[in-house]
Amino acid sequence: MNDIIYNGQSLRDLGYAVKTFPVHTVAERDMEFSSIIGRSGDIIVDNKRFHNVDMNYEINMIDIDRLQNTDVNERRLIDWLMSGDAEYKIFEDSTVPGYFCKAICKNISELARNGLNGYIDTAISFNRQPFWYSKIGQKKFTFAASKTDQTIINPEQYISEPYFKITTDGANVGETALVVNGEPYTLTNLMGYVEIDSEAYRTFKGAEDKDIDAHYNYMPFFKPGVNTFAVETRMSSMQSHILSVEIIPRWRRL
């Protein structure tokens, strides 16, 4: 049955249903076109990002048992959508099964009370980030650490920004490189574990910021298709002290 889930709360569980789902709007690529005198055809300047997307849903009440408490139902709907900080929350649309996005509710239209029983009819608007994330891609994969390439396959047609956690047996293994598709991402003072979150552009250890130990200008990513990864210490004698690599690949699509 069609539904939307926002910040962990189902619309249907509040006694409402979606009357009209939005059409699937694909995020627009952020790019510019530059013209040069004497040259036919513009030059494309790709900013390597996509714009956010607006989503609008018409909804109404379906739970007859709640019609006698219209004021309470209105407040429940408003609090669900508008309370809390202005930040993206997890959003699911049953017409996009197996995926979720990150969205924020922008607006609730006028809450029309139709009929003598106070039947509520309105529209709600969200603004979402461009990508839909695969739920399968949120699964954590754990690999034994190896300096020999291991593989992971990105089933989507867009690069992903994964999370990595490299764990040691507690020894300070010194300078170490996470190698993704042949590109080294060098870390210093690796002891215990270190986390790399490509999407958040952070290197850390729990609550401790470890960006000072991260010697790379951009974050590791997985391209569509087959990807390789390995972990290699500068001092080969310390290689055995690296135990595992955890990966949350975060597969995504538009």
PyMOL commands that set and color helices and strands:
alter all, ss='L'
color gray80, all
select helices_A, chain A and resi 12-14+64-82+136-138+211-213+236-241
alter helices_A, ss='H'
color red, helices_A
select strands_A, chain A and resi 4-6+9-10+16-20+29-34+43-50+53-61+89-93+99-108+112-114+119-128+132-134+141-144+150-154+163-180+183-197+202-205+208-209+214-215+225-233+242-248+252-253
alter strands_A, ss='S'
color yellow, strands_A
deselect
rebuild
show_as cartoon
